[in-house]
Amino acid sequence: MSFEAEYEAFLQQVWWPAVGTLEDLHPEYEVDDFKDGRRFIDFAYIRHPHQVAIEIDGYGTHCRDMTRWQHVDHINRQTYLVYDNWKVVRFVYDEVKEKPRHCQQRILHMMGIWFGREDGSLQVELDFREREVVRLALGEGKPITP
């Protein structure tokens, strides 16, 4: 499977249905490498205050055809991205193709946690009724329904 097919599947089946825009999403984003070289992130989602590296891992290139030292390099690459203040989100290509809804939910989860509000905070002012619903839900200790 080619990188282009993996990227296209991710965009068509996961990103676009979940987000509905390509704004702030950069394919094949070039970053400095910890070995003084250059590397590419599959997709970079850059929106203040966070920068998110989104990687699509195919089985062949990321497991079956990888040597032990390539695996070490792969893990070190992610570690150094984190050291450089990147948040890293990984998807397995098989999951993108077979379970796109699950991947969409992960994207939405990421958006809610890291980009819930423009200032990056998640605190929201609730009115009396909304607070009571939250209090009821927390008291139940299980999901509630309308």
N, CA, C and O atoms as a GROMACS GRO file, in nm:
protein
  584
    1MET      N    1   0.085  -0.118   0.000
    1MET     CA    2   0.000   0.000   0.000
    1MET      C    3   0.089   0.124   0.000
    1MET      O    4   0.186   0.131   0.076
    2SER      N    5   0.057   0.219  -0.083
    2SER     CA    6   0.139   0.340  -0.093
    2SER      C    7   0.100   0.441   0.014
    2SER      O    8  -0.012   0.439   0.067
    3PHE      N    9   0.194   0.530   0.045
    3PHE     CA   10   0.166   0.636   0.141
    3PHE      C   11   0.048   0.720   0.094
    3PHE      O   12  -0.037   0.760   0.174
    4GLU      N   13   0.042   0.746  -0.036
    4GLU     CA   14  -0.065   0.830  -0.089
    4GLU      C   15  -0.202   0.768  -0.062
    4GLU      O   16  -0.296   0.839  -0.026
    5ALA      N   17  -0.214   0.636  -0.078
    5ALA     CA   18  -0.340   0.568  -0.053
    5ALA      C   19  -0.376   0.574   0.095
    5ALA      O   20  -0.493   0.593   0.131
    6GLU      N   21  -0.276   0.559   0.182
    6GLU     CA   22  -0.300   0.568   0.326
    6GLU      C   23  -0.349   0.708   0.364
    6GLU      O   24  -0.444   0.723   0.440
    7TYR      N   25  -0.282   0.809   0.309
    7TYR     CA   26  -0.319   0.948   0.340
    7TYR      C   27  -0.458   0.980   0.286
    7TYR      O   28  -0.539   1.044   0.354
    8GLU      N   29  -0.485   0.936   0.166
    8GLU     CA   30  -0.616   0.962   0.106
    8GLU      C   31  -0.727   0.897   0.187
    8GLU      O   32  -0.831   0.959   0.212
    9ALA      N   33  -0.706   0.772   0.228
    9ALA     CA   34  -0.806   0.703   0.310
    9ALA      C   35  -0.828   0.777   0.441
    9ALA      O   36  -0.942   0.793   0.485
   10PHE      N   37  -0.720   0.822   0.505
   10PHE     CA   38  -0.733   0.895   0.631
   10PHE      C   39  -0.814   1.023   0.610
   10PHE      O   40  -0.905   1.053   0.688
   11LEU      N   41  -0.780   1.098   0.507
   11LEU     CA   42  -0.850   1.224   0.482
   11LEU      C   43  -0.998   1.202   0.449
   11LEU      O   44  -1.085   1.270   0.502
   12GLN      N   45  -1.025   1.106   0.362
   12GLN     CA   46  -1.163   1.084   0.316
   12GLN      C   47  -1.250   1.012   0.419
   12GLN      O   48  -1.368   1.045   0.432
   13GLN      N   49  -1.195   0.917   0.490
   13GLN     CA   50  -1.277   0.834   0.578
   13GLN      C   51  -1.273   0.876   0.725
   13GLN      O   52  -1.360   0.839   0.803
   14VAL      N   53  -1.171   0.952   0.762
   14VAL     CA   54  -1.157   0.988   0.904
   14VAL      C   55  -1.162   1.140   0.924
   14VAL      O   56  -1.254   1.191   0.987
   15TRP      N   57  -1.063   1.211   0.871
   15TRP     CA   58  -1.051   1.353   0.903
   15TRP      C   59  -1.170   1.434   0.855
   15TRP      O   60  -1.234   1.504   0.934
   16TRP      N   61  -1.201   1.427   0.726
   16TRP     CA   62  -1.308   1.511   0.670
   16TRP      C   63  -1.443   1.484   0.736
   16TRP      O   64  -1.512   1.579   0.774
   17PRO      N   65  -1.485   1.356   0.753
   17PRO     CA   66  -1.614   1.334   0.820
   17PRO      C   67  -1.616   1.384   0.964
   17PRO      O   68  -1.720   1.427   1.014
   18ALA      N   69  -1.501   1.379   1.032
   18ALA     CA   70  -1.497   1.422   1.172
   18ALA      C   71  -1.485   1.572   1.187
   18ALA      O   72  -1.551   1.631   1.272
   19VAL      N   73  -1.402   1.636   1.104
   19VAL     CA   74  -1.369   1.777   1.124
   19VAL      C   75  -1.437   1.868   1.022
   19VAL      O   76  -1.481   1.977   1.055
   20GLY      N   77  -1.446   1.822   0.897
   20GLY     CA   78  -1.515   1.899   0.794
   20GLY      C   79  -1.436   2.013   0.733
   20GLY      O   80  -1.492   2.092   0.657
   21THR      N   81  -1.309   2.022   0.764
   21THR     CA   82  -1.223   2.124   0.705
   21THR      C   83  -1.079   2.074   0.708
   21THR      O   84  -1.042   1.991   0.792
   22LEU      N   85  -1.000   2.125   0.617
   22LEU     CA   86  -0.857   2.091   0.615
   22LEU      C   87  -0.773   2.205   0.674
   22LEU      O   88  -0.650   2.200   0.673
   23GLU      N   89  -0.841   2.307   0.726
   23GLU     CA   90  -0.771   2.420   0.784
   23GLU      C   91  -0.682   2.374   0.898
   23GLU      O   92  -0.723   2.294   0.982
   24ASP      N   93  -0.562   2.424   0.902
   24ASP     CA   94  -0.461   2.395   1.005
   24ASP      C   95  -0.401   2.254   0.995
   24ASP      O   96  -0.320   2.216   1.079
   25LEU      N   97  -0.439   2.178   0.893
   25LEU     CA   98  -0.384   2.043   0.873
   25LEU      C   99  -0.282   2.048   0.759
   25LEU      O  100  -0.313   2.094   0.649
   26HIS      N  101  -0.161   2.001   0.786
   26HIS     CA  102  -0.052   2.010   0.690
   26HIS      C  103   0.002   1.870   0.660
   26HIS      O  104   0.057   1.805   0.749
   27PRO      N  105  -0.011   1.822   0.535
   27PRO     CA  106   0.043   1.689   0.503
   27PRO      C  107   0.194   1.694   0.484
   27PRO      O  108   0.250   1.796   0.444
   28GLU      N  109   0.259   1.581   0.514
   28GLU     CA  110   0.404   1.568   0.495
   28GLU      C  111   0.478   1.689   0.550
   28GLU      O  112   0.552   1.757   0.477
   29TYR      N  113   0.458   1.716   0.676
   29TYR     CA  114   0.514   1.834   0.742
   29TYR      C  115   0.658   1.806   0.782
   29TYR      O  116   0.686   1.708   0.852
   30GLU      N  117   0.748   1.890   0.740
   30GLU     CA  118   0.891   1.870   0.764
   30GLU      C  119   0.931   1.926   0.901
   30GLU      O  120   0.895   2.037   0.938
   31VAL      N  121   1.007   1.844   0.976
   31VAL     CA  122   1.056   1.885   1.108
   31VAL      C  123   1.205   1.854   1.119
   31VAL      O  124   1.258   1.769   1.047
   32ASP      N  125   1.270   1.924   1.212
   32ASP     CA  126   1.410   1.893   1.240
   32ASP      C  127   1.418   1.757   1.306
   32ASP      O  128   1.332   1.720   1.386
   33ASP      N  129   1.522   1.683   1.272
   33ASP     CA  130   1.543   1.550   1.325
   33ASP      C  131   1.641   1.556   1.441
   33ASP      O  132   1.729   1.642   1.443
   34PHE      N  133   1.628   1.466   1.536
   34PHE     CA  134   1.719   1.462   1.649
   34PHE      C  135   1.861   1.424   1.608
   34PHE      O  136   1.954   1.438   1.687
   35LYS      N  137   1.878   1.376   1.485
   35LYS     CA  138   2.011   1.343   1.433
   35LYS      C  139   2.061   1.453   1.339
   35LYS      O  140   2.143   1.427   1.251
   36ASP      N  141   2.014   1.575   1.358
   36ASP     CA  142   2.051   1.692   1.278
   36ASP      C  143   2.013   1.677   1.130
   36ASP      O  144   2.080   1.731   1.043
   37GLY      N  145   1.908   1.606   1.105
   37GLY     CA  146   1.857   1.592   0.970
   37GLY      C  147   1.715   1.645   0.963
   37GLY      O  148   1.672   1.723   1.048
   38ARG      N  149   1.643   1.601   0.862
   38ARG     CA  150   1.503   1.640   0.843
   38ARG      C  151   1.419   1.515   0.832
   38ARG      O  152   1.462   1.415   0.774
   39ARG      N  153   1.299   1.520   0.887
   39ARG     CA  154   1.202   1.411   0.876
   39ARG      C  155   1.066   1.471   0.844
   39ARG      O  156   1.047   1.593   0.849
   40PHE      N  157   0.973   1.384   0.812
   40PHE     CA  158   0.839   1.429   0.777
   40PHE      C  159   0.737   1.362   0.867
   40PHE      O  160   0.741   1.241   0.890
   41ILE      N  161   0.645   1.443   0.916
   41ILE     CA  162   0.528   1.394   0.988
   41ILE      C  163   0.420   1.372   0.884
   41ILE      O  164   0.403   1.455   0.795
   42ASP      N  165   0.345   1.261   0.893
   42ASP     CA  166   0.239   1.235   0.794
   42ASP      C  167   0.144   1.354   0.783
   42ASP      O  168   0.120   1.406   0.674
   43PHE      N  169   0.090   1.397   0.897
   43PHE     CA  170   0.006   1.516   0.901
   43PHE      C  171   0.040   1.594   1.028
   43PHE      O  172   0.054   1.535   1.135
   44ALA      N  173   0.053   1.724   1.015
   44ALA     CA  174   0.069   1.810   1.131
   44ALA      C  175  -0.057   1.894   1.143
   44ALA      O  176  -0.098   1.960   1.048
   45TYR      N  177  -0.117   1.891   1.259
   45TYR     CA  178  -0.231   1.977   1.288
   45TYR      C  179  -0.178   2.083   1.384
   45TYR      O  180  -0.150   2.055   1.500
   46ILE      N  181  -0.165   2.204   1.333
   46ILE     CA  182  -0.104   2.311   1.410
   46ILE      C  183  -0.208   2.419   1.434
   46ILE      O  184  -0.252   2.490   1.343
   47ARG      N  185  -0.246   2.429   1.559
   47ARG     CA  186  -0.345   2.527   1.601
   47ARG      C  187  -0.312   2.565   1.744
   47ARG      O  188  -0.304   2.479   1.832
   48HIS      N  189  -0.294   2.691   1.766
   48HIS     CA  190  -0.254   2.740   1.898
   48HIS      C  191  -0.347   2.685   2.005
   48HIS      O  192  -0.469   2.688   1.985
   49PRO      N  193  -0.298   2.638   2.115
   49PRO     CA  194  -0.159   2.641   2.159
   49PRO      C  195  -0.083   2.510   2.135
   49PRO      O  196   0.026   2.493   2.189
   50HIS      N  197  -0.137   2.420   2.055
   50HIS     CA  198  -0.076   2.288   2.040
   50HIS      C  199  -0.033   2.260   1.896
   50HIS      O  200  -0.085   2.318   1.801
   51GLN      N  201   0.063   2.171   1.883
   51GLN     CA  202   0.100   2.115   1.753
   51GLN      C  203   0.092   1.964   1.767
   51GLN      O  204   0.154   1.903   1.855
   52VAL      N  205   0.013   1.904   1.678
   52VAL     CA  206  -0.016   1.761   1.686
   52VAL      C  207   0.041   1.690   1.564
   52VAL      O  208   0.011   1.727   1.450
   53ALA      N  209   0.122   1.589   1.589
   53ALA     CA  210   0.175   1.504   1.482
   53ALA      C  211   0.080   1.386   1.468
   53ALA      O  212   0.057   1.312   1.563
   54ILE      N  213   0.024   1.369   1.348
   54ILE     CA  214  -0.066   1.257   1.322
   54ILE      C  215   0.006   1.163   1.228
   54ILE      O  216   0.043   1.200   1.117
   55GLU      N  217   0.025   1.040   1.273
   55GLU     CA  218   0.096   0.940   1.195
   55GLU      C  219   0.002   0.827   1.156
   55GLU      O  220  -0.077   0.780   1.238
   56ILE      N  221   0.012   0.783   1.031
   56ILE     CA  222  -0.064   0.670   0.980
   56ILE      C  223   0.035   0.556   0.959
   56ILE      O  224   0.121   0.565   0.871
   57ASP      N  225   0.024   0.451   1.037
   57ASP     CA  226   0.120   0.341   1.032
   57ASP      C  227   0.062   0.222   0.956
   57ASP      O  228  -0.034   0.160   1.000
   58GLY      N  229   0.123   0.191   0.844
   58GLY     CA  230   0.088   0.071   0.771
   58GLY      C  231   0.160  -0.049   0.831
   58GLY      O  232   0.270  -0.036   0.883
   59TYR      N  233   0.099  -0.164   0.823
   59TYR     CA  234   0.158  -0.285   0.882
   59TYR      C  235   0.293  -0.318   0.820
   59TYR      O  236   0.389  -0.348   0.892
   60GLY      N  237   0.302  -0.312   0.689
   60GLY     CA  238   0.426  -0.350   0.621
   60GLY      C  239   0.543  -0.262   0.658
   60GLY      O  240   0.647  -0.312   0.701
   61THR      N  241   0.528  -0.132   0.641
   61THR     CA  242   0.640  -0.041   0.663
   61THR      C  243   0.670  -0.018   0.810
   61THR      O  244   0.782   0.022   0.844
   62HIS      N  245   0.574  -0.042   0.897
   62HIS     CA  246   0.596  -0.014   1.039
   62HIS      C  247   0.605  -0.138   1.126
   62HIS      O  248   0.623  -0.126   1.247
   63CYS      N  249   0.593  -0.254   1.069
   63CYS     CA  250   0.604  -0.378   1.149
   63CYS      C  251   0.678  -0.486   1.072
   63CYS      O  252   0.793  -0.519   1.102
   64ARG      N  253   0.612  -0.541   0.973
   64ARG     CA  254   0.662  -0.659   0.902
   64ARG      C  255   0.799  -0.637   0.839
   64ARG      O  256   0.886  -0.724   0.850
   65ASP      N  257   0.819  -0.523   0.774
   65ASP     CA  258   0.943  -0.499   0.700
   65ASP      C  259   1.047  -0.420   0.780
   65ASP      O  260   1.144  -0.372   0.722
   66MET      N  261   1.028  -0.406   0.910
   66MET     CA  262   1.116  -0.322   0.989
   66MET      C  263   1.219  -0.408   1.064
   66MET      O  264   1.185  -0.511   1.122
   67THR      N  265   1.343  -0.364   1.061
   67THR     CA  266   1.446  -0.431   1.139
   67THR      C  267   1.437  -0.383   1.284
   67THR      O  268   1.365  -0.288   1.315
   68ARG      N  269   1.510  -0.449   1.371
   68ARG     CA  270   1.511  -0.407   1.512
   68ARG      C  271   1.561  -0.264   1.526
   68ARG      O  272   1.506  -0.187   1.604
   69TRP      N  273   1.665  -0.227   1.452
   69TRP     CA  274   1.722  -0.093   1.463
   69TRP      C  275   1.632   0.012   1.400
   69TRP      O  276   1.631   0.126   1.444
   70GLN      N  277   1.558  -0.026   1.298
   70GLN     CA  278   1.460   0.067   1.243
   70GLN      C  279   1.348   0.091   1.345
   70GLN      O  280   1.296   0.201   1.357
   71HIS      N  281   1.313  -0.015   1.416
   71HIS     CA  282   1.212  -0.002   1.521
   71HIS      C  283   1.262   0.093   1.631
   71HIS      O  284   1.186   0.179   1.677
   72VAL      N  285   1.386   0.078   1.673
   72VAL     CA  286   1.446   0.168   1.773
   72VAL      C  287   1.440   0.312   1.722
   72VAL      O  288   1.401   0.403   1.796
   73ASP      N  289   1.479   0.333   1.597
   73ASP     CA  290   1.477   0.467   1.537
   73ASP      C  291   1.334   0.523   1.536
   73ASP      O  292   1.313   0.641   1.563
   74HIS      N  293   1.238   0.438   1.505
   74HIS     CA  294   1.098   0.478   1.499
   74HIS      C  295   1.049   0.526   1.636
   74HIS      O  296   0.981   0.628   1.646
   75ILE      N  297   1.084   0.453   1.740
   75ILE     CA  298   1.044   0.490   1.876
   75ILE      C  299   1.116   0.618   1.919
   75ILE      O  300   1.055   0.707   1.978
   76ASN      N  301   1.245   0.627   1.890
   76ASN     CA  302   1.321   0.748   1.925
   76ASN      C  303   1.266   0.870   1.854
   76ASN      O  304   1.261   0.979   1.912
   77ARG      N  305   1.225   0.854   1.729
   77ARG     CA  306   1.168   0.966   1.652
   77ARG      C  307   1.047   1.024   1.725
   77ARG      O  308   1.035   1.145   1.739
   78GLN      N  309   0.958   0.936   1.771
   78GLN     CA  310   0.840   0.984   1.842
   78GLN      C  311   0.879   1.049   1.975
   78GLN      O  312   0.824   1.152   2.012
   79THR      N  313   0.973   0.989   2.045
   79THR     CA  314   1.018   1.046   2.173
   79THR      C  315   1.070   1.188   2.154
   79THR      O  316   1.038   1.276   2.233
   80TYR      N  317   1.150   1.209   2.051
   80TYR     CA  318   1.205   1.343   2.029
   80TYR      C  319   1.100   1.442   1.980
   80TYR      O  320   1.111   1.561   2.006
   81LEU      N  321   0.998   1.395   1.910
   81LEU     CA  322   0.887   1.484   1.875
   81LEU      C  323   0.820   1.534   2.004
   81LEU      O  324   0.788   1.652   2.016
   82VAL      N  325   0.799   1.444   2.098
   82VAL     CA  326   0.737   1.482   2.225
   82VAL      C  327   0.828   1.581   2.299
   82VAL      O  328   0.780   1.679   2.356
   83TYR      N  329   0.958   1.554   2.299
   83TYR     CA  330   1.051   1.648   2.363
   83TYR      C  331   1.043   1.787   2.300
   83TYR      O  332   1.063   1.887   2.368
   84ASP      N  333   1.012   1.793   2.170
   84ASP     CA  334   1.001   1.920   2.098
   84ASP      C  335   0.859   1.978   2.106
   84ASP      O  336   0.821   2.061   2.023
   85ASN      N  337   0.783   1.934   2.205
   85ASN     CA  338   0.648   1.985   2.233
   85ASN      C  339   0.541   1.946   2.132
   85ASN      O  340   0.440   2.015   2.120
   86TRP      N  341   0.562   1.838   2.061
   86TRP     CA  342   0.458   1.785   1.974
   86TRP      C  343   0.374   1.686   2.054
   86TRP      O  344   0.426   1.612   2.138
   87LYS      N  345   0.246   1.687   2.029
   87LYS     CA  346   0.158   1.581   2.078
   87LYS      C  347   0.149   1.483   1.961
   87LYS      O  348   0.135   1.525   1.846
   88VAL      N  349   0.155   1.355   1.989
   88VAL     CA  350   0.158   1.255   1.883
   88VAL      C  351   0.034   1.167   1.891
   88VAL      O  352   0.002   1.111   1.996
   89VAL      N  353  -0.036   1.156   1.778
   89VAL     CA  354  -0.152   1.070   1.766
   89VAL      C  355  -0.124   0.972   1.652
   89VAL      O  356  -0.093   1.014   1.540
   90ARG      N  357  -0.134   0.843   1.681
   90ARG     CA  358  -0.102   0.740   1.581
   90ARG      C  359  -0.229   0.664   1.543
   90ARG      O  360  -0.314   0.635   1.627
   91PHE      N  361  -0.239   0.633   1.414
   91PHE     CA  362  -0.345   0.549   1.362
   91PHE      C  363  -0.282   0.435   1.283
   91PHE      O  364  -0.181   0.455   1.215
   92VAL      N  365  -0.338   0.319   1.293
   92VAL     CA  366  -0.295   0.205   1.212
   92VAL      C  367  -0.382   0.205   1.087
   92VAL      O  368  -0.504   0.218   1.096
   93TYR      N  369  -0.318   0.190   0.972
   93TYR     CA  370  -0.392   0.199   0.845
   93TYR      C  371  -0.508   0.101   0.839
   93TYR      O  372  -0.615   0.136   0.790
   94ASP      N  373  -0.490  -0.020   0.890
   94ASP     CA  374  -0.600  -0.118   0.888
   94ASP      C  375  -0.722  -0.066   0.962
   94ASP      O  376  -0.836  -0.088   0.921
   95GLU      N  377  -0.698   0.004   1.072
   95GLU     CA  378  -0.808   0.060   1.149
   95GLU      C  379  -0.875   0.176   1.073
   95GLU      O  380  -0.997   0.192   1.079
   96VAL      N  381  -0.796   0.255   1.004
   96VAL     CA  382  -0.851   0.363   0.921
   96VAL      C  383  -0.946   0.305   0.817
   96VAL      O  384  -1.054   0.359   0.795
   97LYS      N  385  -0.906   0.196   0.754
   97LYS     CA  386  -0.988   0.134   0.649
   97LYS      C  387  -1.108   0.058   0.706
   97LYS      O  388  -1.219   0.068   0.652
   98GLU      N  389  -1.087  -0.017   0.814
   98GLU     CA  390  -1.191  -0.107   0.865
   98GLU      C  391  -1.279  -0.046   0.974
   98GLU      O  392  -1.394  -0.086   0.989
   99LYS      N  393  -1.226   0.049   1.048
   99LYS     CA  394  -1.301   0.109   1.159
   99LYS      C  395  -1.288   0.261   1.156
   99LYS      O  396  -1.241   0.321   1.253
  100PRO      N  397  -1.329   0.324   1.046
  100PRO     CA  398  -1.310   0.469   1.035
  100PRO      C  399  -1.387   0.547   1.141
  100PRO      O  400  -1.342   0.653   1.185
  101ARG      N  401  -1.503   0.498   1.183
  101ARG     CA  402  -1.582   0.570   1.283
  101ARG      C  403  -1.506   0.578   1.416
  101ARG      O  404  -1.508   0.681   1.483
  102HIS      N  405  -1.439   0.470   1.453
  102HIS     CA  406  -1.358   0.471   1.575
  102HIS      C  407  -1.247   0.575   1.563
  102HIS      O  408  -1.220   0.648   1.658
  103CYS      N  409  -1.184   0.584   1.447
  103CYS     CA  410  -1.078   0.683   1.424
  103CYS      C  411  -1.134   0.824   1.428
  103CYS      O  412  -1.069   0.915   1.481
  104GLN      N  413  -1.252   0.844   1.373
  104GLN     CA  414  -1.317   0.975   1.379
  104GLN      C  415  -1.340   1.015   1.524
  104GLN      O  416  -1.318   1.131   1.561
  105GLN      N  417  -1.384   0.921   1.606
  105GLN     CA  418  -1.408   0.950   1.747
  105GLN      C  419  -1.279   0.989   1.817
  105GLN      O  420  -1.280   1.077   1.904
  106ARG      N  421  -1.170   0.926   1.781
  106ARG     CA  422  -1.040   0.961   1.840
  106ARG      C  423  -1.000   1.103   1.802
  106ARG      O  424  -0.947   1.177   1.884
  107ILE      N  425  -1.025   1.141   1.676
  107ILE     CA  426  -0.995   1.278   1.632
  107ILE      C  427  -1.080   1.378   1.711
  107ILE      O  428  -1.030   1.479   1.759
  108LEU      N  429  -1.210   1.348   1.723
  108LEU     CA  430  -1.298   1.438   1.798
  108LEU      C  431  -1.259   1.445   1.945
  108LEU      O  432  -1.267   1.551   2.007
  109HIS      N  433  -1.216   1.334   2.000
  109HIS     CA  434  -1.169   1.332   2.138
  109HIS      C  435  -1.047   1.423   2.153
  109HIS      O  436  -1.038   1.502   2.247
  110MET      N  437  -0.953   1.410   2.060
  110MET     CA  438  -0.835   1.495   2.061
  110MET      C  439  -0.876   1.643   2.054
  110MET      O  440  -0.825   1.725   2.130
  111MET      N  441  -0.966   1.675   1.963
  111MET     CA  442  -1.010   1.814   1.946
  111MET      C  443  -1.074   1.866   2.074
  111MET      O  444  -1.049   1.980   2.115
  112GLY      N  445  -1.156   1.784   2.138
  112GLY     CA  446  -1.223   1.827   2.260
  112GLY      C  447  -1.127   1.851   2.374
  112GLY      O  448  -1.142   1.948   2.449
  113ILE      N  449  -1.028   1.764   2.388
  113ILE     CA  450  -0.933   1.777   2.498
  113ILE      C  451  -0.839   1.894   2.476
  113ILE      O  452  -0.821   1.977   2.566
  114TRP      N  453  -0.779   1.902   2.359
  114TRP     CA  454  -0.674   2.001   2.337
  114TRP      C  455  -0.723   2.133   2.280
  114TRP      O  456  -0.656   2.235   2.294
  115PHE      N  457  -0.840   2.132   2.216
  115PHE     CA  458  -0.887   2.255   2.151
  115PHE      C  459  -1.031   2.288   2.189
  115PHE      O  460  -1.104   2.350   2.110
  116GLY      N  461  -1.071   2.249   2.308
  116GLY     CA  462  -1.210   2.269   2.352
  116GLY      C  463  -1.256   2.413   2.344
  116GLY      O  464  -1.372   2.440   2.312
  117ARG      N  465  -1.166   2.504   2.374
  117ARG     CA  466  -1.197   2.646   2.365
  117ARG      C  467  -1.076   2.716   2.307
  117ARG      O  468  -0.966   2.660   2.307
  118GLU      N  469  -1.096   2.834   2.257
  118GLU     CA  470  -0.987   2.909   2.195
  118GLU      C  471  -0.868   2.930   2.288
  118GLU      O  472  -0.753   2.931   2.243
  119ASP      N  473  -0.895   2.945   2.418
  119ASP     CA  474  -0.785   2.965   2.512
  119ASP      C  475  -0.724   2.834   2.559
  119ASP      O  476  -0.632   2.834   2.641
  120GLY      N  477  -0.775   2.721   2.507
  120GLY     CA  478  -0.720   2.591   2.543
  120GLY      C  479  -0.780   2.532   2.668
  120GLY      O  480  -0.751   2.417   2.702
  121SER      N  481  -0.864   2.608   2.739
  121SER     CA  482  -0.924   2.556   2.862
  121SER      C  483  -1.053   2.481   2.828
  121SER      O  484  -1.111   2.500   2.721
  122LEU      N  485  -1.095   2.399   2.920
  122LEU     CA  486  -1.217   2.322   2.900
  122LEU      C  487  -1.328   2.366   2.996
  122LEU      O  488  -1.437   2.310   2.992
  123GLN      N  489  -1.302   2.465   3.079
  123GLN     CA  490  -1.402   2.509   3.173
  123GLN      C  491  -1.512   2.584   3.098
  123GLN      O  492  -1.485   2.673   3.017
  124VAL      N  493  -1.635   2.548   3.128
  124VAL     CA  494  -1.750   2.609   3.064
  124VAL      C  495  -1.847   2.650   3.175
  124VAL      O  496  -1.867   2.575   3.271
  125GLU      N  497  -1.904   2.766   3.161
  125GLU     CA  498  -2.004   2.810   3.257
  125GLU      C  499  -2.135   2.737   3.228
  125GLU      O  500  -2.185   2.741   3.116
  126LEU      N  501  -2.189   2.671   3.329
  126LEU     CA  502  -2.315   2.599   3.314
  126LEU      C  503  -2.425   2.675   3.388
  126LEU      O  504  -2.402   2.734   3.493
  127ASP      N  505  -2.545   2.672   3.330
  127ASP     CA  506  -2.657   2.731   3.402
  127ASP      C  507  -2.706   2.630   3.507
  127ASP      O  508  -2.656   2.518   3.514
  128PHE      N  509  -2.805   2.670   3.587
  128PHE     CA  510  -2.854   2.587   3.696
  128PHE      C  511  -2.897   2.448   3.648
  128PHE      O  512  -2.858   2.348   3.708
  129ARG      N  513  -2.976   2.441   3.542
  129ARG     CA  514  -3.027   2.312   3.492
  129ARG      C  515  -2.912   2.222   3.447
  129ARG      O  516  -2.911   2.102   3.476
  130GLU      N  517  -2.817   2.279   3.375
  130GLU     CA  518  -2.703   2.200   3.327
  130GLU      C  519  -2.621   2.145   3.444
  130GLU      O  520  -2.574   2.032   3.441
  131ARG      N  521  -2.603   2.228   3.548
  131ARG     CA  522  -2.529   2.182   3.666
  131ARG      C  523  -2.602   2.067   3.735
  131ARG      O  524  -2.540   1.973   3.783
  132GLU      N  525  -2.733   2.075   3.739
  132GLU     CA  526  -2.813   1.969   3.802
  132GLU      C  527  -2.803   1.838   3.722
  132GLU      O  528  -2.798   1.730   3.780
  133VAL      N  529  -2.801   1.848   3.590
  133VAL     CA  530  -2.785   1.728   3.507
  133VAL      C  531  -2.648   1.666   3.532
  133VAL      O  532  -2.637   1.544   3.545
  134VAL      N  533  -2.545   1.748   3.540
  134VAL     CA  534  -2.410   1.697   3.568
  134VAL      C  535  -2.406   1.634   3.707
  134VAL      O  536  -2.349   1.527   3.724
  135ARG      N  537  -2.467   1.699   3.806
  135ARG     CA  538  -2.470   1.645   3.942
  135ARG      C  539  -2.541   1.510   3.944
  135ARG      O  540  -2.494   1.416   4.008
  136LEU      N  541  -2.654   1.499   3.874
  136LEU     CA  542  -2.728   1.374   3.866
  136LEU      C  543  -2.643   1.265   3.800
  136LEU      O  544  -2.637   1.152   3.848
  137ALA      N  545  -2.578   1.300   3.689
  137ALA     CA  546  -2.496   1.202   3.617
  137ALA      C  547  -2.380   1.153   3.704
  137ALA      O  548  -2.351   1.034   3.707
  138LEU      N  549  -2.315   1.244   3.774
  138LEU     CA  550  -2.204   1.204   3.859
  138LEU      C  551  -2.252   1.118   3.976
  138LEU      O  552  -2.182   1.025   4.018
  139GLY      N  553  -2.370   1.147   4.028
  139GLY     CA  554  -2.425   1.070   4.140
  139GLY      C  555  -2.465   0.930   4.101
  139GLY      O  556  -2.460   0.838   4.184
  140GLU      N  557  -2.506   0.912   3.976
  140GLU     CA  558  -2.548   0.780   3.929
  140GLU      C  559  -2.431   0.684   3.915
  140GLU      O  560  -2.445   0.564   3.938
  141GLY      N  561  -2.316   0.736   3.876
  141GLY     CA  562  -2.200   0.650   3.858
  141GLY      C  563  -2.209   0.561   3.736
  141GLY      O  564  -2.131   0.466   3.723
  142LYS      N  565  -2.301   0.589   3.648
  142LYS     CA  566  -2.316   0.514   3.522
  142LYS      C  567  -2.378   0.608   3.420
  142LYS      O  568  -2.431   0.713   3.456
  143PRO      N  569  -2.372   0.572   3.291
  143PRO     CA  570  -2.429   0.662   3.189
  143PRO      C  571  -2.579   0.684   3.214
  143PRO      O  572  -2.651   0.595   3.257
  144ILE      N  573  -2.623   0.806   3.186
  144ILE     CA  574  -2.765   0.838   3.198
  144ILE      C  575  -2.821   0.860   3.059
  144ILE      O  576  -2.748   0.887   2.964
  145THR      N  577  -2.951   0.848   3.048
  145THR     CA  578  -3.019   0.871   2.920
  145THR      C  579  -3.123   0.980   2.941
  145THR      O  580  -3.164   1.006   3.054
  146PRO      N  581  -3.167   1.043   2.833
  146PRO     CA  582  -3.267   1.149   2.846
  146PRO      C  583  -3.397   1.102   2.909
  146PRO      O  584  -3.490   1.181   2.926
   0.00000   0.00000   0.00000
